[in-house]
Amino acid sequence: RAAPVSGAKALMDYQCRFLAEAQGEGLNFVLGVAVPVTSLCPCSKAISDYGAHNQRGTIRIETRSAGIVWIEELIDIAEASASSPVYALLKREDERHLTMQAYENPVFVEDMVRNAAVRLRADPRIDWFRVRADNQESIHNHNAFAQVAWTRPGFCVPRSPPREHP
């Protein structure tokens, strides 16, 4: 992945999984990704004279679909739902760009989940999804998370729910 300003390239690590279960004549197939992201706290931005605190988090998306959904599409949705993406290699000009991008796009974990859910619901291929955002809080003694699941009306979710990400 190329850094946004310098173009410095390095490999990103995304956890991906396929879970498939045969149920009689049917197949229960779930595609999942875990995407590292950055979020900037809207409250911190609102009350601070200088900057705001950032968190690194993970957005996990799991889908069942009627058509092919690519891992890269889910990664793009997760990254677009956060304050900014995460990169493996950054130069100073990249760090400046990303911290300013995050500052202009503050989001809580609930916002990240909602942002991803809106995009996923709009995709006619997707029949079911679960989105979970977890932030490793930088100034609190706890982490923050939010989760939502949705089923397209008329879609029958198999009785056996997919296992959670480890």
Disulfide bonds with the S-S distance in Angstrom:
none
